[in-house]
Amino acid sequence: MQDVIDAMMGFDPENMTVFQEKSTSTVNPNIYRTNPKDSKAEDGNYRSRLRVIYNPFSIKDSIVDQTTYYIRDEKGGLLVKALPYDQGGKDKCPLFKAWKTVFFANGEFAAKFAAKLYPGDGNADKREALLAEFNAIQGYGKEANEARFGKRTLNGIAGGTELGRKIREYADENFDRTESSWALVQILEDINKPELVGQIKVMKLPSAILTKIEGKMHPAKESGKKPIDLMSWALGYPLEMDVQPGPDDPKAPERRQREISYDLCDFATDFEPIRKVDGTPLYTDEEIAILDEFATARNDAEKAKTAAKKKEAADKIAVGSELYNKVRELVGKAYTYLKEESGMVNLVDECAYQEWDAETAERVQKWIDEVTLANFKADAPAEAPAENPAEAAPAEAQVETKEAGSDLPF
């Protein structure tokens, strides 16, 4: 008790926890990033070696598509995972449907938007002129407009009107949508963040890397190439990251971060199995030798110089062969370790769309109602004051347009 009293007698109120600076960081520790701004290399490139691996909880979901919208309201910003377009989002996602309502505006929305943009009796002529131009295009109908303008779509023509352009700008300002693909990676080497070696994270796949994965694992039939199993736990190939920063431009310094390049990143030609998450080997030297024997035979079965050599190698790794069964056990060892011992993050739970909770759904719907002007009433006539001021109804609140990013990828 005496210690408490002594501490209180000399206590500086400014040292109270509530007054201390709080971190505003929202960085997800499960995400692996290779941003050149974190590089320790003299040339500024971010280099590391990774294994992009299968998701042991759902092999078919080893690359997950993600669609997010960043909405801004009176509570601040909210990043919302939405149902991707090709997974039902076209018809079921409220945010995508809201975007269509605005971007492909009909006459009803256009009238509300014009009234919001140019309110009051003094702007009546301006509103009528804008709507007349917009509705004249709408009024011709699809067939008539194709006859007049060729194959351009009806909405494309309407978007060329003054009001149509302003509606499109409004849509771009408010609907901040991003599409990305995610996978699990194990960090094999990283001099920039050595504490991450061995750990398994999720990583957003840049388009340059995603294209290389698709080209190797799912080559076009016309190419004559066989699929390469890059993501196998036991026999997959490392991804060598060499991420370049954008150019140093004194007039536009943002280019260094905005124009990051992944073109130098590529997969190694020799296999390398996964490790334990503490960075130590999962397989013994004897087990590595078995995997190496299988990898050599696999290569010979495809690239040996003689047909006899190819057949011999193919028989050696055929399903049910002694070598095949040994490798099968080693793949099972990796599977068990990943699921039961690694403590790894679940890719689907972390990155895929999950149904919104009630609070998120309510907040999103309120934002949608605002940006689609669902409750907007233009030029409502003023009511006579009530005899009893206490009985007067509150005035209708005007919907305020929230500013958002403009990087919509449509």
C-alpha positions, 0 to 999 in steps of 0.5 A, spaced: 500 500 500 505 504 501 508 503 494 502 505 491 501 511 495 508 513 494 508 512 486 501 516 486 504 522 490 510 523 484 505 521 479 505 525 472 498 525 470 501 525 463 503 518 463 496 515 464 496 510 459 490 513 455 494 519 454 499 515 450 500 515 443 497 509 440 499 505 434 494 506 428 497 501 424 493 496 421 498 491 418 496 484 418 501 480 420 499 474 416 501 477 410 508 477 407 510 483 403 516 484 398 516 492 398 522 495 395 522 500 401 524 495 406 530 493 402 537 492 405 540 492 398 544 497 395 540 497 389 534 498 392 531 491 390 527 486 394 530 479 394 528 473 397 526 466 396 519 463 397 516 456 396 508 458 393 505 452 396 498 448 396 493 449 401 493 443 405 486 445 408 483 445 401 488 443 395 483 446 390 483 453 393 490 454 393 490 460 389 484 464 392 481 470 388 479 476 392 475 482 391 474 488 396 471 495 396 474 500 400 468 504 403 468 511 407 462 513 411 461 517 418 465 512 422 471 512 417 474 507 412 472 500 412 475 494 407 470 489 405 471 483 402 465 482 397 463 476 393 467 475 386 464 477 380 465 470 377 463 466 383 456 469 383 458 477 385 455 479 378 448 477 381 448 477 388 453 482 391 450 488 394 456 492 392 457 490 385 449 491 384 450 498 387 455 500 382 451 498 376 445 502 379 450 508 379 455 507 373 449 504 368 444 510 371 437 510 368 432 516 368 430 515 375 437 515 378 439 521 373 434 525 375 436 524 383 443 526 381 441 532 377 437 535 383 443 533 388 448 536 383 444 542 381 439 543 387 434 549 388 429 553 383 435 557 380 438 551 377 431 548 374 433 550 367 440 547 368 437 540 370 432 540 365 437 541 359 442 535 362 436 531 363 433 532 356 440 530 353 441 524 357 433 522 356 433 523 349 439 518 348 435 513 353 429 514 349 431 512 342 432 504 345 437 499 343 435 498 336 434 505 334 441 507 337 445 502 334 442 504 327 444 511 329 450 510 332 453 503 330 455 498 335 456 502 341 452 500 347 446 505 349 449 506 356 456 508 352 452 513 348 448 516 355 455 516 358 457 521 353 452 526 355 454 531 360 450 528 365 452 521 363 460 523 364 458 526 371 455 520 373 461 516 371 466 520 375 461 520 381 461 512 380 469 512 380 470 517 386 465 512 390 466 505 388 474 503 390 474 496 388 480 492 388 481 485 385 487 480 387 489 473 387 492 470 394 496 464 395 500 461 401 508 462 401 513 459 405 519 464 406 526 460 405 531 466 405 530 473 406 535 478 408 531 484 409 526 480 414 531 474 417 526 473 422 521 470 417 525 465 415 521 458 415 514 462 416 508 460 412 504 467 410 499 469 405 501 473 399 498 477 394 500 475 387 502 480 383 500 479 376 507 478 373 508 472 378 501 469 377 502 469 369 508 465 370 504 460 375 499 459 370 504 458 364 507 453 368 502 449 371 496 450 366 500 451 359 496 452 353 495 445 349 498 448 343 504 450 347 506 442 347 508 443 354 507 439 360 504 442 367 510 443 372 508 442 379 511 448 382 507 448 389 508 441 391 510 441 398 516 435 397 518 437 389 516 444 388 520 449 386 522 456 389 520 462 387 526 467 387 523 474 388 527 480 385 522 486 386 525 493 383 522 499 385 520 504 380 524 510 377 527 516 382 523 522 379 524 528 383 518 531 379 513 525 381 516 521 387 510 517 388 513 513 381 518 509 386 512 506 389 507 506 384 511 503 379 514 497 382 516 491 377 516 484 378 518 482 372 525 479 374 522 474 379 522 467 376 522 460 379 528 456 380 529 450 375 531 445 381 526 443 386 526 444 394 522 441 399 518 445 404 521 446 411 519 446 418 516 453 420 523 454 425 527 454 418 530 447 420 529 441 415 523 437 415 526 431 411 532 427 413 538 427 408 536 420 406 529 422 404 532 428 400 536 423 396 529 419 395 526 426 392 532 427 388 532 420 385 524 421 383 526 428 381 531 426 376 527 420 373 521 425 372 526 430 368 529 424 364 522 421 363 520 428 359 527 430 356 532 424 356 535 423 349 533 416 347 526 413 347 528 407 351 531 412 357 525 415 357 521 409 358 525 407 363 525 413 367 517 413 366 517 406 369 521 408 375 516 413 377 509 410 375 504 410 380 505 404 384 512 403 383 517 402 389 520 409 388 513 412 387 510 409 394 516 412 397 515 419 395 508 418 396 509 417 404 514 423 404 508 428 401 504 425 406 509 427 412 509 434 409 501 434 409 501 432 416 506 437 418 502 442 415 495 441 418 497 438 425 504 442 427 505 448 423 500 452 426 499 455 419 494 460 417 488 458 413 488 461 406 481 461 405 479 463 412 484 469 411 483 471 404 476 468 401 470 472 401 466 470 408 459 472 409 458 479 412 456 479 420 450 483 421 454 489 423 458 489 417 452 488 413 448 494 416 453 499 415 454 497 408 447 497 406 447 504 409 453 506 405 449 503 399 443 507 400 447 513 401 451 513 394 445 510 390 441 516 393 436 511 395 433 516 400 434 522 396 428 527 395 429 533 391 426 540 392 421 537 398 416 543 399 417 547 406 412 545 411 408 550 415 411 551 422 407 547 427 403 550 432 406 547 437 414 547 436 415 540 440 411 537 435 415 539 429 417 533 425 425 533 424 428 536 417 430 531 412 437 530 412 441 531 406 445 525 403 453 527 403 457 524 398 463 520 401 470 521 397 473 515 395 479 512 391 479 512 383 482 506 382 476 502 380 479 496 375 473 496 370 
